[in-house]
């Protein structure tokens, strides 16, 4: 490959990169706008962020159950691409929020009185793909749009 061809490839790649960065920028604005819409329209039942306690609790339990099943371990650790591991914070948050959004849509959320004040919302998600011998459920408690606790239980 000569220098002119390399220069053309560089220019094309630079243009593609610029376009991708613009798409990411636009997606970040969309995510922000949707989050604000949910905060303004909902009653605090949508888990949009984690408390530090919940994040630690969920990630530790996820690591623990991954050791119990090769199916879960493969999904959690993504051996072929560690950057997609569910234990990375950038991957865990969308995974858990997606579980809760699906449960919300399917009506698997129940309003309860909060121990501190107001209302909290209990989400129950059947982890069908990860169930073996016993059923695995993910339970999360959301209050004021914060996931304040979450755990995986065999039932």
Secondary structure, 3 states (H helix, E strand, C coil): CCHHHHHHHHHHHHHHHHHHHHHHHHHHHHHHHHHHHHHHHCCCCCCCEECHHHHHHHHHHHHHHHCCCHHHHHHHHCCCCHHHCCCCHHHHHHHHHHHHHHHHHCCCEEEEECCCCCEEEEEEEECHHHCCCCCEEEEEEEECCEEEEEEEEEC
